[in-house]
Amino acid sequence: MLRIGCLLLCSLCAIAHARTADIHVYCDGWPGFCQPDGRGIYLDLVRTIYQPHGYQIVPHIVPYKRAVAMVARQEGDMAMSVYLDEIKGVKQPRQPASADDVTVFMLKQWQPQWRGERSLEGETVLWRRGWVLDKYLPVTMRWHEIDNHEMALQLIGKGRYRYYLTAGVLHSADETPANMYRTILRWIPTYPIFADTEQGDRLLQLWDQEMVNLIRRGTLAEIYRRYHLYDYYRDFLEEQAVKAGEN
């Protein structure tokens, strides 16, 4: 009887531990998506998906390279806003969380010559440190990494570089400098990545399962509305709704 009681107690403890498991989520500091105050589309999505299953979310706002490295080394559970097949040795789901609108800044003097991706061929290009846009744009560029948006605009303004590529949504509320032109180049879907562990596999399966439910119920669109980004992402969200209806 004592043996049975001990086994039952151990089982209850294991269940309680599983129900309160932490998920360590790593993300760069992106306004509207992953914010130091714990808010943002990505963090709200993660909570909406995993908290009903008994998980507690522990966010870590760190530079992008560190975020993905922590998950690749299995020192974190998941990281946000990663391109498909960008990081090796991790798990990646079928359902994206969002998409990057790759936006180009240039001096207005180059606007008449702009021909989309073809104009990037062989040119000097800037983007944020840790981004890997060269893997997703089918042109050869002489690219350099920069630490922040303000410095990139200064270098473009001085004519040191021809183009600056960034996620335009991060600066949707900013005024474009008077001497510059900006345009969207293309949309690239972004996904979470999960550590290659048993927990990572469970989290991935829950992500794909629950994301479809959130899309069908309109919850994903509501999260985007909460941060006043629904209109900006309308095409992306409508495309996800169509795909969810086909499954």
matplotlib code that plots the C-alpha trace (Angstrom):
import matplotlib.pyplot as plt

x = [0.0, 2.8, 4.5, 1.3, 0.9, 4.5, 4.1, 0.9, 2.6, 5.5, 3.0, 1.1, 4.4, 5.5, 2.1, 2.3, 5.9, 4.8, 1.9, 4.1, 7.0, 8.8, 9.3, 12.3, 11.6, 14.4, 13.7, 15.3, 13.8, 11.2, 8.6, 5.1, 6.5, 8.9, 9.1, 11.1, 7.7, 6.7, 4.2, 4.2, 2.6, 5.1, 5.0, 1.2, 1.1, 3.3, 1.2, -2.0, -0.7, 1.1, -0.4, -3.7, -1.5, 0.1, 3.3, 4.7, 6.4, 9.8, 10.8, 14.4, 14.9, 18.4, 20.2, 19.0, 22.3, 22.3, 18.6, 19.1, 22.4, 20.8, 18.2, 20.7, 22.8, 19.7, 20.1, 16.7, 13.4, 12.4, 13.4, 11.2, 11.3, 13.6, 13.6, 12.8, 15.9, 18.0, 19.4, 20.8, 20.3, 16.9, 13.3, 11.0, 7.2, 5.1, 3.0, 4.7, 4.2, 4.6, 6.6, 9.2, 8.4, 11.9, 12.0, 14.6, 15.8, 17.8, 18.6, 16.0, 18.6, 18.6, 14.8, 14.5, 17.0, 15.3, 14.3, 13.6, 15.9, 17.9, 19.1, 20.8, 23.1, 26.7, 25.8, 26.8, 24.0, 23.4, 21.2, 21.0, 23.6, 22.7, 20.2, 20.8, 19.0, 21.7, 20.2, 16.8, 17.5, 18.6, 21.2, 24.9, 25.5, 28.4, 26.6, 27.7, 26.1, 25.0, 24.0, 21.0, 18.6, 19.7, 23.3, 22.2, 20.2, 23.2, 25.5, 23.0, 22.5, 26.3, 26.4, 28.7, 26.3, 23.7, 20.8, 19.6, 17.4, 15.3, 11.9, 9.8, 7.2, 9.7, 9.7, 6.1, 5.4, 8.6, 8.8, 11.1, 13.9, 13.2, 16.2, 15.3, 12.9, 11.6, 9.8, 8.8, 11.0, 9.2, 7.6, 9.5, 7.7, 9.2, 8.9, 9.8, 12.6, 12.6, 15.5, 16.2, 14.9, 11.9, 10.3, 11.2, 9.3, 6.2, 6.3, 6.6, 3.6, 1.5, 2.5, 1.3, -1.9, -2.9, -1.8, -4.4, -7.0, -6.1, -6.3, -9.7, -11.1, -9.8, -7.6, -4.4, -6.0, -7.2, -3.6, -2.4, -5.2, -4.2, -0.9, -2.5, -0.7, -3.6, -3.9, -0.2, -0.3, -3.7, -2.4, -0.3, -3.2, -5.7, -3.3, -2.9, -6.7, -7.1, -4.4, -6.0, -9.3, -7.8, -6.4]
y = [0.0, 2.4, 1.5, 2.3, 5.6, 6.6, 5.8, 7.8, 10.7, 10.6, 10.4, 13.5, 15.4, 14.5, 15.7, 19.0, 19.6, 18.9, 21.3, 24.1, 23.6, 26.8, 27.7, 30.0, 32.1, 34.2, 37.1, 40.3, 43.6, 44.4, 47.0, 45.5, 42.0, 41.3, 44.2, 44.5, 45.0, 41.5, 42.5, 42.1, 39.9, 37.1, 36.9, 37.1, 34.3, 32.1, 32.7, 32.0, 28.8, 27.3, 28.6, 26.7, 23.5, 24.4, 26.1, 29.3, 31.6, 33.1, 35.7, 36.8, 39.9, 39.6, 40.3, 38.1, 36.1, 35.3, 34.3, 31.7, 30.5, 29.8, 27.5, 25.8, 25.0, 23.7, 26.3, 27.8, 26.3, 28.5, 31.7, 33.9, 35.4, 33.0, 32.3, 28.8, 26.5, 29.4, 27.7, 24.2, 21.7, 23.0, 22.1, 24.3, 24.1, 24.3, 27.3, 30.7, 33.3, 36.4, 37.6, 40.2, 42.9, 43.5, 47.2, 49.2, 52.6, 54.6, 58.2, 59.7, 60.2, 56.4, 56.0, 56.5, 53.7, 51.3, 48.0, 45.9, 43.0, 43.4, 46.8, 45.2, 43.1, 44.0, 47.0, 47.9, 47.0, 47.4, 45.3, 44.6, 42.5, 38.8, 38.9, 36.5, 38.2, 37.1, 33.5, 34.7, 37.2, 35.7, 38.4, 38.8, 41.9, 43.5, 43.5, 44.9, 44.5, 47.5, 47.6, 50.0, 51.7, 55.2, 54.5, 52.8, 55.9, 58.1, 56.0, 55.9, 59.6, 60.2, 58.0, 55.4, 52.6, 52.5, 50.5, 49.7, 46.6, 46.2, 45.0, 48.0, 47.2, 48.1, 51.7, 51.9, 54.9, 56.7, 59.5, 58.7, 61.2, 63.9, 62.9, 59.2, 56.9, 53.6, 50.7, 47.1, 44.5, 41.3, 39.4, 36.5, 34.3, 34.0, 31.1, 30.1, 27.6, 24.9, 23.2, 19.7, 18.1, 16.1, 19.3, 21.1, 18.4, 18.7, 22.5, 22.3, 19.9, 22.2, 25.2, 23.7, 22.4, 25.5, 28.1, 26.6, 26.9, 30.5, 31.4, 29.7, 31.4, 34.8, 35.0, 35.5, 38.5, 39.9, 39.8, 41.8, 44.3, 44.6, 46.1, 48.1, 46.0, 44.2, 46.5, 46.4, 42.6, 42.1, 40.2, 37.9, 37.2, 36.6, 34.2, 32.2, 32.1, 30.6, 27.9, 27.1, 26.6, 24.1, 21.9]
z = [0.0, 0.9, -2.4, -4.4, -2.5, -3.3, -7.0, -7.1, -5.5, -7.9, -10.8, -9.6, -9.1, -12.7, -14.0, -12.1, -13.3, -16.9, -16.6, -15.4, -17.7, -18.8, -22.5, -22.9, -26.0, -27.6, -29.8, -31.0, -29.8, -32.5, -31.8, -32.1, -32.2, -29.3, -26.8, -23.5, -21.7, -22.6, -25.2, -29.0, -31.7, -31.3, -27.6, -27.6, -30.1, -28.0, -24.9, -26.8, -28.2, -25.2, -22.0, -22.4, -22.5, -19.1, -20.2, -18.7, -21.2, -20.3, -22.9, -23.5, -25.6, -27.1, -30.5, -33.3, -33.7, -30.0, -30.1, -32.8, -31.3, -28.0, -29.6, -31.9, -28.8, -27.0, -24.4, -25.2, -26.4, -29.3, -31.2, -33.4, -36.9, -38.7, -42.4, -43.7, -43.5, -42.3, -39.2, -39.2, -36.3, -35.2, -35.8, -37.9, -38.3, -41.4, -40.2, -40.4, -37.7, -39.9, -42.9, -43.5, -46.0, -47.4, -48.0, -49.8, -48.9, -51.4, -52.3, -54.6, -57.3, -57.8, -58.0, -61.8, -62.3, -59.9, -61.5, -58.5, -57.6, -60.8, -59.6, -56.6, -58.8, -57.9, -55.8, -52.3, -49.9, -46.2, -43.8, -40.1, -38.4, -38.4, -41.3, -44.2, -47.0, -49.5, -49.2, -50.2, -53.0, -56.3, -57.0, -56.1, -53.9, -52.1, -48.7, -45.3, -41.9, -39.7, -36.1, -36.3, -38.6, -37.9, -38.9, -42.1, -43.1, -42.4, -44.6, -47.4, -47.1, -47.4, -50.5, -48.9, -49.9, -52.7, -51.0, -47.4, -47.0, -43.9, -42.7, -43.5, -40.8, -38.2, -39.5, -40.8, -38.5, -39.4, -41.9, -44.9, -45.0, -47.6, -49.8, -49.8, -51.6, -50.1, -51.7, -50.8, -52.6, -51.6, -48.7, -47.0, -44.5, -41.1, -38.6, -35.1, -34.6, -31.9, -30.1, -31.4, -28.2, -27.1, -25.7, -29.0, -30.9, -28.7, -29.1, -32.8, -33.1, -30.9, -33.0, -36.3, -34.7, -32.8, -35.5, -37.9, -35.2, -34.4, -38.1, -38.6, -35.4, -36.4, -33.4, -35.4, -37.2, -33.8, -32.4, -35.4, -34.8, -31.2, -32.4, -35.2, -37.8, -39.4, -42.4, -43.0, -43.0, -44.6, -47.7, -45.6, -43.1, -45.9, -47.6, -44.3, -43.9, -47.4, -46.7, -43.3, -45.1, -47.5, -44.7]

ax = plt.figure().add_subplot(projection="3d")
ax.plot(x, y, z, "-o")
ax.set_aspect("equal")
plt.show()
